[in-house]
Amino acid sequence: MFRTSDIVLAATLRSMDCEIEDIEVTGNRGIFVFSQVDNDILDQFDMGQIRIEPNKFHQTVKQLTTAVRRKMG
């Protein structure tokens, strides 16, 4: 399991077809729980080496933001 509250990282992982298992809400933040994340992807993200189609990324950020708001509900 991999958890992150970083929506940019979560949207990146989701855009790369990593599956979200759950979204936990803590205060006004969402914690995105992924079942499996390859360490190479995390390393590439940290080094700024990942390229994602911008519209897909933007849509994914919006979807995740909406999902967190619904959970806060």
Secondary structure, 3 states (H helix, E strand, C coil): CEEECCHHHHHHHHHCCCCEEEEEEECCEEEEEECCCCHHHHHHHHCCCCCCCHHHHHHHHHHHHHHHHHHHC
